[in-house]
Amino acid sequence: MKRLFLILSVLSLLTPVRIQAQEQAQFGDFFALEMDKEIVGHVLSEGNDIYVKITKDYWDASFTVRISNANRTDYRTWLDGASDRRVNVYRSQQTDKQGYTYRINTRAKFVEYWVGDRLVLHLERR
């Protein structure tokens, strides 16, 4: 009986952790598959426009954005023919988007934000 109680107790403690791990943050039409909260504070999605709120420590970083219709493969090219788009962070006091990356406009299913070789945000359109 003690063994059964112990097993049930352990299972009840593990169940909420598993459910929380599977939950994904939703931002408009996008879900965050991966999000480094040390760098990314929030995502603002307005139709096909995406702005990413960056923590102040990373305002000087350059972000690379990749888009695709398949998960982490078959990257699409931007209008200029490149597969990577560099974006910076708004610094102007006159805009309501201070601290957000410049706008990315895309209809792609997957959007990835990189800082160097580090994936900091991976979005999926639902």
N, C-alpha and C positions, 0 to 999 in steps of 0.2 A: 504494500500500500504506500509506504514511504517512497519507494522507487517511482511509482506512477505519479505521485504528487510532485516529485522532483522533476520528472520529465515534462509534465504539464506546465510547471512553473517556468522552466527554461524555454519551452516553446512560446509561452505567452510573452516572455520578455523579448524574444527574437522577432516575433511577428510585426510589431510596430516599426522596428528598425528596417525591416525589409520593405514595408510599404512606403516609408519615408524616402528610402533610397531610390525607389522607382518613380516618385513624383518628379515632374518636370515643371520648371517655372514657365509660365505662358506670358508672352508679350505680343499682344495683338494677334496676328496670324501665325506667329512663330512660337515654337517651344525651344527652350535651351537644352540641348543634349549634353553640353559641357559648358561650364561657366566658371572661370577663375575669379572668385569674389575679391581677391587681393587687388585685381586690376579693374574688373568690370563691376560697376555698381548697379546699373539698370540698362534696359534696352527700351527704346521708344520706337514703336512701329506704327507708321501712318500709311496704310495702303502698301505700296511697293517701296516706300522710303524707310530706311533704317538709320537710326542714330544710336550710338552706344555711349552711355555715361561712363566716364573713366575716372578712377580715383586720382586725386590730385598728384600723388607721387609719380604717376605715369603720363602726365600731360605733355611732357616733352618727347615721349616715345613716338615712333613711327609705326603705324599699324598696317599690316598687309591683309587685304581681303580677297578671298577666293570664293567663287560661286560654282555650283554644279547642280545637276538634277539627279545625281547618284551620290550616295554617302561616301565621302572622302575619295572620290575617284572621278575621272572624266571631267576635269575642270573646264569650264567654259571660258571663252575669251571675252574681254570687254570690247567696247567699240574701237579702241585704239589697237586691238590685236593682241594685247598682253593678257596673260592668265592671272597676273597679280595686279591689284590696284592698291596703291599707297594712299592712306588717309591720315590726317593729323587731327588734333583736338582744337575746337574753337577756343580762342583765348580772349575774344573781344568782350568788353563789358556791356556793349550795346545790344547783344543778342541774347535771347532767352535760352539759347542752346550752349551757353558757356560750360565747358567741361565735357561736352559730347563730341564724338567724332563727327567729321564732315559727313554729309548725307551720302548714303549709298542707295541707289535706285535699281532694283532688280526684281525679276519675276522668278528667279531660281528657287528650287526647292530647298537647297542647302546653302548656307552662308557661313564662312569661317573667318574669324579674325585672329591674326597671328602677330606676335611681337617677337621678332627674330625667328628662332626655331620653336617657339613655344605657342601652342594653340591656347588662346585665352577665352574664346567664345565660339561655340558651334551651334548654329541655329537650324531648325527644320521647320519649313512651312507646312502647316496642316490644313 
